[in-house]
Amino acid sequence: MPSAPPVEAVAPGVNRDTSLLALERVQSRFRNGRTLLRNGGRIDEVSPSHYRVRGISGSARLGDVVEHRSSAGLRSGEIVRIGPNDVLIAPYERNQDAGIGDPVVIQTTQGSAPHPSWKGRVVDALGRPVDGAGPLVSGKTELHNNAPSALSRQRVAQGFSTGVRVIDIFTPICFGQRLGIFAGSGVGKSTLLAMLAGAKAFDTVVVALIGERGREVREFLEDTIGPESFAKTVAVVATSDESAMMRKRAPDMAMRVAEHFRERGDRVLLVLDSITRFAHALREVAIGIGEPPVARGYPASVFTDLPKLLERAGPGVMGSGSITAILSVLVDGDDHNDPIADSVRGILDGHVVLSRGIAEQGRYPPVDPLASISRLAPKAWTRDQQVLVTRLRSMISRFEDTRDIRLLGAYQPGADPELDLAVRQVPFIYEALTQSPHENPSLDPFTDLARHLKSKERPSDETAE
């Protein structure tokens, strides 16, 4: 029997329950598993960011992907609001080409599912290849988008070396931890993320570039990640010129890829750059469907969606791997109490603050060790290292607190031995922590620090000892 084209149920005025039941009987007569019936409707209103469709409210669910057929070809979108008579759809393409009366059908599949062969590939927010290297193999269709239950997760227990001295000393990271890089624009978030992405401790790396400049994508992947590390990397890209829906879906696709490899037992590093632009996309979509803003223009749903995404990272259930998430947070106007920064900081297991003042002094990475914290650092430090880091923080704090006094000439050596030690040692500590992206990773940062301080000791100091 020849195969028939899909039938679109778009007949207004007909009892949908009766008609759908009859159509399901027709569908059940075919044994080849081919989908013949899809629910559909027609566009009756178009706006710059959304379009409204009548005829599918009864079968639509939030998050369903639809296919829109226009004179320019096939376009996709996502259902973001459902009313009694119509649904509101946010398109994935900037140029939606929607017209009144165009047919819209609900897709039966939700795009490609992650597969191990995706390593070394670049995909968009829908899991479609964008690197010109051919089609992707699709994995299982059972994709999960919920965090593991709290009591079934493994505990975070082991640290690893990132190769970045200032991170490994002051804010060490553990497998399964979620760490944020907080900074204003142009301070060096992406550079530090790239240095962290080169860590050798992971089986798989997933990089999500959300709302970034298009020209930087190839530079990041080819130069910063490099051919050797890229072979174990899956990149998900949604640049700044793409629609809000694509920027909204990119972190979810990256998380799905990371979850796939975690279930296989891999230690996964997930790099999200940046979570703030993801929040901007959430805001754009939410305001477009009529949600009222509650904090600096952000609707309440933004602060609900952020923990839904971030809680999915971390250690998996017993017998699986872990997702170590490192994400950048763009601090608007260098205000670290910005609503997004404040909300994300409360969800994460630590935060690294990049200071514009430190960057202006030429110290890179411009990490502020006094404002940065890792809540899981005690699991990565030895007891001696913990005591040493506490002492280093105290010295740096004393040095910075007295900077104005020393500039005014009111500091007198010999009056305060602890301050004398800080004035003598802290500049050398800053030198030891300075690290270029092109330098080899540090294998033992505490030994490197001790060696540098030893090389800077003055002969008079050695004689005094």
C-alpha positions in Angstrom: 0.0 0.0 0.0 1.6 3.4 -1.0 2.5 5.6 1.9 0.3 8.7 2.4 1.4 12.2 3.3 0.9 13.4 6.9 -2.7 14.5 7.7 -3.0 17.8 9.5 -6.0 18.1 11.8 -7.0 21.7 11.3 -10.7 21.5 10.8 -12.4 24.2 12.8 -15.9 23.7 14.2 -15.5 19.9 14.4 -15.6 18.0 17.8 -11.9 17.5 18.3 -12.2 14.6 20.7 -14.3 12.6 18.2 -12.3 13.5 15.2 -8.9 12.8 16.9 -10.2 9.4 18.1 -11.2 8.5 14.6 -7.8 9.6 13.2 -6.0 7.6 15.9 -7.8 4.5 14.6 -6.6 5.2 11.1 -3.1 5.7 12.5 -3.2 2.4 14.4 -3.8 0.4 11.1 -0.2 1.2 9.9 2.6 -1.0 11.2 5.6 0.9 10.0 5.6 3.4 12.9 5.4 6.4 10.5 3.6 9.4 11.9 0.7 10.2 9.7 -1.3 12.5 11.9 -0.1 15.8 13.4 -2.2 18.4 15.2 -2.2 21.8 13.4 -3.7 25.2 13.2 -3.3 28.5 11.4 -1.7 31.8 12.2 -4.1 34.6 12.9 -1.8 37.3 14.4 1.8 38.2 14.0 4.1 40.5 16.0 7.9 41.2 15.8 8.7 38.6 18.5 5.7 36.2 18.5 2.8 34.9 16.5 -0.6 33.6 17.6 -2.1 30.3 16.3 -5.7 29.0 16.5 -6.7 25.4 16.4 -4.2 23.6 18.6 -4.9 24.7 22.1 -6.5 21.4 23.1 -3.4 19.3 22.4 -0.6 21.9 22.9 1.8 21.8 25.9 4.2 24.5 27.0 7.6 23.9 25.4 6.2 22.0 22.4 8.1 22.7 19.2 6.0 23.6 16.2 6.7 23.7 12.5 5.5 26.8 10.5 5.2 26.5 6.7 5.5 29.8 4.9 6.3 31.0 1.4 10.0 31.1 2.5 10.1 27.5 3.6 9.9 25.7 7.0 10.4 27.6 10.2 10.4 26.4 13.8 9.2 27.9 17.0 8.2 27.0 20.6 4.8 27.3 22.4 5.3 29.7 25.3 1.7 30.4 26.3 -1.6 28.5 25.9 -5.0 30.1 25.9 -8.5 28.6 25.6 -8.7 29.4 21.8 -5.1 30.1 20.7 -1.4 29.6 21.6 1.5 32.0 21.5 4.6 30.9 19.7 8.1 32.4 19.9 10.0 31.6 16.7 13.6 30.3 16.6 14.6 32.3 13.5 14.9 36.1 13.6 13.2 36.4 10.2 10.1 34.3 10.9 8.4 35.1 7.6 5.0 34.4 9.2 1.8 35.4 7.5 -1.9 35.3 8.4 -3.4 31.9 7.5 -0.1 30.0 7.3 -0.4 26.4 8.6 1.4 25.4 11.8 1.7 21.8 13.1 3.1 20.4 16.3 6.3 18.4 15.7 6.3 14.8 16.9 10.1 14.9 17.6 12.0 17.4 19.7 15.2 17.5 17.7 18.4 15.4 17.9 19.4 13.6 21.1 23.0 13.6 22.2 25.3 10.8 21.1 29.0 10.0 21.9 29.9 10.8 18.3 29.1 14.4 19.0 32.6 15.0 20.5 34.6 17.3 18.3 31.4 18.8 16.8 29.7 22.2 17.0 25.9 22.3 17.2 23.3 25.0 17.6 20.7 25.3 20.3 18.4 22.7 18.6 21.2 20.1 18.3 21.7 20.8 14.6 25.3 20.7 13.2 26.7 24.1 12.3 30.3 23.1 11.6 29.8 21.8 8.0 31.1 18.3 9.0 28.0 16.4 8.0 24.9 15.2 9.8 24.9 14.1 13.4 24.1 10.7 14.8 21.0 11.0 17.1 21.1 9.1 20.4 18.2 8.0 22.6 15.1 10.1 22.5 14.5 9.8 26.3 16.1 13.1 27.3 15.9 14.3 30.9 15.6 17.9 32.0 15.3 17.5 35.7 17.9 17.5 38.4 18.6 14.2 40.2 16.8 13.9 43.5 18.8 15.4 46.4 19.3 12.2 48.4 20.2 10.0 45.4 23.2 12.2 44.4 26.8 11.3 45.1 28.7 13.5 47.5 31.3 15.9 46.3 34.6 14.6 47.6 37.6 15.1 45.4 39.4 18.2 44.1 41.3 18.6 40.8 44.0 20.9 39.4 42.9 23.5 36.9 46.4 24.6 36.2 45.5 28.2 37.0 47.6 29.1 40.1 45.3 31.8 41.7 42.3 29.5 41.4 44.0 26.3 42.7 45.4 28.2 45.7 42.5 30.5 46.8 39.4 28.9 45.3 40.1 25.2 44.4 37.4 23.4 42.6 36.1 19.8 43.1 34.5 17.4 40.7 30.8 18.1 40.6 31.1 21.7 41.8 29.3 24.7 40.3 31.5 27.8 40.2 30.7 31.3 38.8 33.1 33.8 37.3 31.7 37.3 38.1 33.0 40.4 36.3 32.0 43.4 34.3 32.4 43.6 30.5 35.9 43.4 29.1 37.7 42.3 32.3 38.7 38.8 31.2 35.9 36.3 32.0 36.1 34.5 28.6 39.9 34.3 28.8 39.8 32.8 32.3 37.1 30.4 31.2 39.2 29.3 28.3 42.1 28.6 30.7 39.9 26.5 32.9 38.4 24.6 29.9 41.9 23.3 29.2 42.0 21.2 32.4 43.2 17.7 31.8 41.1 16.1 34.5 38.0 15.6 32.5 36.8 12.9 30.0 34.4 15.3 28.2 34.1 19.1 27.9 30.8 20.8 26.9 31.1 24.5 25.9 28.1 26.7 25.5 28.7 30.1 24.0 25.5 32.1 24.6 25.0 35.5 23.1 28.7 35.9 22.3 30.2 37.8 19.4 30.2 35.6 16.3 33.7 36.4 15.3 35.0 35.0 18.6 33.5 31.5 18.2 36.2 30.1 15.9 39.0 31.9 17.9 37.7 30.3 21.1 37.4 26.8 19.7 40.5 26.7 17.4 43.0 28.8 19.3 41.9 28.7 23.0 40.5 25.2 23.2 43.0 23.8 20.6 42.8 20.7 18.4 43.9 18.3 21.2 41.2 19.4 23.7 38.6 20.0 21.0 38.6 16.2 20.2 36.8 15.6 23.5 34.6 18.8 23.4 31.1 19.4 22.3 30.3 23.1 21.5 26.8 24.6 21.6 26.7 28.0 20.0 24.0 30.7 20.0 25.5 34.0 19.0 24.2 37.5 19.9 22.4 38.0 16.5 20.2 34.9 17.0 16.7 35.0 18.4 16.0 35.1 22.1 14.5 31.6 21.9 17.8 30.2 20.5 19.8 31.9 23.2 17.3 30.6 25.8 17.5 27.0 24.5 21.3 26.8 24.1 22.1 26.3 27.9 19.4 23.6 28.0 21.0 21.8 25.0 24.4 22.0 26.5 23.1 20.6 29.8 21.4 17.8 28.0 24.7 16.9 26.3 26.5 17.1 29.6 23.8 14.9 31.3 24.2 12.3 28.5 27.9 11.9 29.2 27.4 12.0 32.9 25.0 9.0 32.7 27.8 7.2 30.8 30.1 7.7 33.8 32.2 10.5 32.4 33.6 13.4 34.4 32.2 16.3 32.5 33.3 19.9 32.5 30.4 22.3 31.5 31.4 25.8 30.5 28.6 28.3 30.1 29.5 31.8 28.8 27.4 33.6 29.8 24.5 32.9 32.2 23.6 36.6 32.2 22.9 36.6 28.5 20.7 33.5 29.1 18.8 35.5 31.7 18.5 38.4 29.1 16.9 35.9 26.7 14.5 34.7 29.4 13.5 38.2 30.1 12.9 39.0 26.4 10.7 36.0 25.9 8.8 36.5 29.2 8.1 40.2 28.6 7.0 39.4 25.1 4.2 37.1 26.5 3.1 39.7 29.0 4.8 38.9 32.3 5.3 41.9 34.5 8.8 42.9 35.6 9.6 42.6 39.3 13.4 43.5 39.6 15.2 45.8 37.2 13.1 44.7 34.3 13.4 40.9 35.0 10.1 39.0 35.4 9.7 36.5 38.2 10.0 33.5 35.9 13.6 34.3 35.3 14.5 33.7 38.9 12.6 30.4 38.7 14.3 29.2 35.5 17.8 29.9 36.7 17.9 27.3 39.5 16.0 24.8 37.3 19.0 24.9 34.9 21.8 25.1 37.4 20.6 22.4 39.8 20.9 19.9 36.9 24.7 20.2 37.1 26.7 18.6 39.8 27.3 15.0 40.8 25.0 12.3 39.4 23.4 9.3 41.1 25.5 6.5 42.4 27.3 4.7 39.5 27.3 7.7 37.2 29.8 10.5 36.6 29.6 14.2 37.5 29.1 17.6 35.8 31.5 20.3 37.0 29.9 23.6 35.9 31.9 26.8 35.4 29.9 29.7 34.2 30.5 33.4 33.6 28.2 36.0 35.1 28.3 39.5 33.4 27.9 42.0 36.2 26.0 44.9 34.7 27.6 48.2 35.5 30.2 46.4 37.8 27.3 46.1 40.3 27.9 42.8 42.1 24.4 43.1 43.7 22.7 43.0 40.3 19.6 40.8 40.6 21.0 38.1 38.3 24.4 38.1 40.0 22.8 38.0 43.4 20.5 35.2 42.5 23.1 33.0 40.7 25.6 33.5 43.6 23.1 32.0 46.0 22.7 28.9 43.9 26.4 28.2 43.1 29.0 26.4 45.2 31.4 29.3 44.9 32.3 32.4 43.0 35.4 34.0 41.6 35.3 37.8 41.4 37.4 39.5 38.6 38.4 43.1 39.5 38.7 45.8 36.9 41.2 47.6 39.2 43.4 44.5 39.2 43.2 44.2 35.4 44.2 47.8 35.1 47.3 47.1 37.1 48.2 44.4 34.5 47.7 41.4 36.8 46.1 38.6 34.9 43.9 36.7 35.7 42.5 39.7 37.6 41.1 37.5 40.4 40.3 39.3 43.7 41.3 36.6 46.3 39.6 38.5 49.1 36.2 38.6 47.4 36.4 35.1 45.9 35.3 32.0 47.7 34.9 28.3 47.1 32.4 26.6 49.4 34.0 23.2 48.8 37.6 24.3 49.2 38.2 22.4 52.4 37.6 19.2 50.5 40.5 20.1 48.1 43.0 21.6 50.5 45.2 19.7 52.9 45.2 20.9 56.5 48.6 22.7 56.0 47.4 24.3 52.7 44.3 25.6 54.5 46.4 27.2 57.2 48.7 28.7 54.6 45.8 30.2 52.5 44.3 31.7 55.6 47.6 33.4 56.3 48.0 34.6 52.7 44.5 36.1 52.8 45.3 37.9 56.0 48.5 39.4 54.6 46.8 40.5 51.4 44.0 42.1 53.4 46.5 44.0 55.6 48.4 45.1 52.5 45.3 46.4 50.7 43.8 48.1 53.8 46.9 50.2 54.3 47.4 51.1 50.7 46.2 54.7 51.2 48.3 55.2 54.3 51.4 54.0 52.5 50.7 56.3 49.6 50.5 59.3 51.9 53.9 58.4 53.4 52.4 57.7 56.9 53.8 54.1 57.0 56.9 53.7 59.1 58.8 50.4 58.8 59.4 48.6 62.1 56.3 49.8 63.9 54.2 46.8 62.9 56.1 43.5 62.1 53.0 41.9 60.4 52.5 44.9 58.2 56.2 44.9 57.4 55.9 41.3 56.3 52.9 42.1 54.1 54.5 45.0 52.5 57.6 42.9 51.7 55.9 39.7 50.5 52.5 40.6 49.0 53.9 42.2 45.8 55.9 39.0 45.2 52.8 36.9 45.8 51.0 39.0 43.2 53.8 38.3 40.8 53.6 34.5 41.4 49.9 34.5 40.8 50.1 36.3 37.4 49.7 33.9 34.6 49.3 34.2 30.9 46.9 32.0 28.9 49.9 30.9 26.8 51.8 29.7 29.8 51.9 26.0 30.6 49.4 25.0 33.3 50.8 24.9 36.9 51.1 21.3 38.2 51.8 22.3 41.8 50.7 25.9 42.5 51.8 25.9 46.2 55.3 24.8 45.2 55.5 27.4 42.4 54.5 30.1 44.9 57.1 29.0 47.5 59.8 28.8 44.8 59.0 32.3 43.6 59.0 33.8 47.1 62.3 32.0 47.8 63.9 33.5 44.7 62.9 37.0 45.8 64.4 36.8 49.2 67.0 39.5 49.8 70.5 38.5 51.1 69.8 40.6 54.3 66.7 38.4 55.0 68.8 35.2 54.7 71.5 36.6 57.0 68.8 37.6 59.5 67.5 34.1 59.6 
